[in-house]
Amino acid sequence: MTDGPYQPESIHLESSLGYYLTKARNVLVERTDRAVAHLGLTTQQIGVILLLSSGRAATPFELSRAMSYDSGSMTRMLDRLEKKGLIARSRSDTDRRVVKLGLTAQGQHAASQLPGIGADVLNEQLRGFSDTDLATLIDLLGRFIANGIDSGNGAGGCGAEITCDEDASGSSIPGDEQ
């Protein structure tokens, strides 16, 4: 027997926390995708733009690590963003093996719009929530994430590079469809 609120013989999809977390994530991703479509971005690509814009990452390796992407997935995402004219790649002056990344003028313009778009999306999704409700939700999810981190698996994407607040905004959600 497992210790906790769920027992194998009585767990059902409709009552599973995993179901609701996945459903909530999917709803937020869909809403965010619609909100950033005019920028030529997807929810998955927002993390790259924000990390480059903030200076928290400057290479494909740093982005992969911060966003928990494998190098192949990150390369494909960067190819798409470069093709869209949002990022530019260049070689490091000190080590030609290192690829440096930067935002183009179009990428900087998109980055400047993302905080407002993110606030609008989250505010719409949180319609009807009180400040206390939001604080409780963030506290509970933070504790839920910490339980995964405490067990040594580092799950949740809330490492030193990306805070849980950024993860909750949808910016470090794996996968890239466009």
C-alpha positions as CSV (number, residue, x, y, z in Angstrom):
1,M,0.0,0.0,0.0
2,T,1.1,3.5,-0.7
3,D,1.1,6.2,2.0
4,G,-1.0,9.2,1.1
5,P,-4.3,10.3,-0.2
6,Y,-4.3,8.1,-3.3
7,Q,-4.7,4.3,-3.2
8,P,-4.1,2.2,-6.4
9,E,-7.5,0.5,-6.1
10,S,-9.5,3.7,-5.9
11,I,-7.6,6.1,-8.2
12,H,-9.6,7.3,-11.2
13,L,-8.7,9.7,-14.0
14,E,-11.4,12.2,-13.0
15,S,-10.1,12.5,-9.4
16,S,-6.4,12.4,-10.3
17,L,-4.3,15.5,-9.5
18,G,-2.1,14.6,-12.5
19,Y,-5.1,14.9,-14.8
20,Y,-6.0,18.3,-13.5
21,L,-2.4,19.6,-13.6
22,T,-2.1,18.4,-17.2
23,K,-5.4,19.8,-18.2
24,A,-4.5,23.2,-16.6
25,R,-1.2,23.2,-18.4
26,N,-2.8,22.5,-21.7
27,V,-5.4,25.2,-21.3
28,L,-2.7,27.7,-20.4
29,V,-0.6,26.7,-23.4
30,E,-3.5,27.0,-25.8
31,R,-4.5,30.4,-24.5
32,T,-0.9,31.6,-24.6
33,D,-0.3,30.2,-28.2
34,R,-3.3,32.3,-29.4
35,A,-2.0,35.4,-27.6
36,V,1.5,35.2,-29.1
37,A,0.6,34.0,-32.6
38,H,0.8,37.6,-34.0
39,L,4.5,37.7,-32.9
40,G,5.2,34.5,-34.8
41,L,5.9,32.6,-31.6
42,T,4.6,29.6,-29.8
43,T,4.4,29.1,-26.0
44,Q,7.4,26.8,-26.2
45,Q,9.5,29.5,-27.9
46,I,8.7,32.2,-25.4
47,G,11.3,30.8,-22.9
48,V,14.1,31.2,-25.4
49,I,13.2,34.8,-26.2
50,L,12.9,35.7,-22.5
51,L,16.1,33.9,-21.5
52,L,18.0,35.6,-24.3
53,S,16.4,39.0,-23.6
54,S,17.2,38.9,-19.9
55,G,20.8,37.7,-20.4
56,R,20.2,34.6,-18.4
57,A,21.4,32.5,-21.3
58,A,23.5,33.2,-24.4
59,T,24.3,29.8,-25.9
60,P,22.3,26.8,-27.0
61,F,23.8,24.8,-24.2
62,E,22.8,27.3,-21.6
63,L,19.2,27.4,-23.0
64,S,19.0,23.6,-23.1
65,R,20.0,23.4,-19.5
66,A,17.7,26.2,-18.3
67,M,14.7,24.8,-20.2
68,S,15.4,21.1,-19.7
69,Y,15.6,20.4,-23.5
70,D,17.9,18.0,-25.2
71,S,20.3,19.5,-27.6
72,G,18.5,18.2,-30.7
73,S,15.2,19.7,-29.7
74,M,16.9,23.0,-28.8
75,T,18.7,23.1,-32.2
76,R,15.4,22.6,-34.0
77,M,13.7,25.3,-32.0
78,L,16.6,27.7,-32.6
79,D,16.5,26.9,-36.4
80,R,12.8,27.9,-36.4
81,L,13.4,31.1,-34.4
82,E,16.3,32.0,-36.7
83,K,14.2,31.3,-39.8
84,K,11.5,33.6,-38.4
85,G,14.1,36.4,-38.0
86,L,13.8,36.5,-34.2
87,I,17.3,35.3,-33.2
88,A,20.8,35.4,-34.7
89,R,23.7,33.0,-34.2
90,S,27.3,33.9,-34.2
91,R,30.6,32.4,-33.2
92,S,32.3,33.4,-30.0
93,D,35.4,35.6,-30.5
94,T,37.3,33.7,-27.8
95,D,36.3,30.2,-28.7
96,R,35.1,29.5,-32.2
97,R,33.5,26.3,-31.1
98,V,30.9,28.2,-29.1
99,V,27.8,29.5,-30.8
100,K,26.5,32.7,-29.3
101,L,22.8,33.7,-29.6
102,G,21.2,37.1,-29.7
103,L,17.9,38.6,-30.4
104,T,17.4,40.5,-33.7
105,A,15.5,43.8,-33.7
106,Q,12.3,41.7,-34.4
107,G,13.2,39.4,-31.5
108,Q,13.7,42.4,-29.1
109,H,10.4,43.8,-30.2
110,A,8.7,40.5,-29.4
111,A,10.5,40.3,-26.0
112,S,9.3,43.7,-25.1
113,Q,5.7,42.7,-25.6
114,L,5.8,39.3,-23.8
115,P,5.4,40.6,-20.2
116,G,2.2,42.4,-21.1
117,I,0.9,39.4,-23.0
118,G,1.8,37.1,-20.2
119,A,0.0,39.3,-17.6
120,D,-3.1,39.4,-19.8
121,V,-3.2,35.7,-20.3
122,L,-2.7,34.9,-16.7
123,N,-5.2,37.5,-15.5
124,E,-7.8,36.1,-17.9
125,Q,-7.0,32.5,-16.7
126,L,-7.3,33.6,-13.1
127,R,-10.6,35.4,-13.6
128,G,-12.7,35.0,-10.4
129,F,-9.7,34.2,-8.2
130,S,-9.1,36.4,-5.2
131,D,-5.6,37.5,-4.2
132,T,-5.8,35.0,-1.4
133,D,-6.8,32.2,-3.9
134,L,-3.8,33.0,-6.1
135,A,-1.4,33.1,-3.1
136,T,-2.8,29.8,-1.9
137,L,-2.5,28.2,-5.4
138,I,1.1,29.4,-5.8
139,D,2.0,28.2,-2.3
140,L,0.4,24.7,-2.9
141,L,2.0,24.3,-6.3
142,G,5.4,25.4,-4.9
143,R,5.1,22.8,-2.2
144,F,4.1,20.2,-4.7
145,I,7.1,21.0,-6.9
146,A,9.4,21.1,-3.9
147,N,8.4,17.5,-3.0
148,G,9.7,16.4,-6.5
149,I,12.9,18.4,-6.0
150,D,13.4,17.1,-2.5
151,S,13.3,13.5,-3.7
152,G,16.3,14.3,-5.9
153,N,14.8,14.2,-9.3
154,G,14.8,17.9,-9.9
155,A,11.4,17.7,-11.6
156,G,9.4,20.8,-12.4
157,G,11.8,23.0,-14.3
158,C,12.3,25.3,-11.3
159,G,16.0,25.2,-11.0
160,A,18.4,28.0,-10.5
161,E,18.1,29.2,-14.1
162,I,14.3,29.5,-14.2
163,T,12.1,30.4,-11.3
164,C,8.8,28.7,-10.6
165,D,7.0,31.9,-11.4
166,E,8.5,31.8,-14.9
167,D,7.6,28.1,-15.3
168,A,4.0,28.8,-14.2
169,S,3.8,31.4,-17.0
170,G,4.4,28.7,-19.5
171,S,7.8,29.7,-20.6
172,S,9.6,26.5,-19.9
173,I,7.2,24.0,-21.2
174,P,8.9,21.3,-23.3
175,G,8.1,20.6,-26.9
176,D,8.0,22.8,-30.0
177,E,5.5,22.2,-32.7
178,Q,6.3,25.1,-35.1
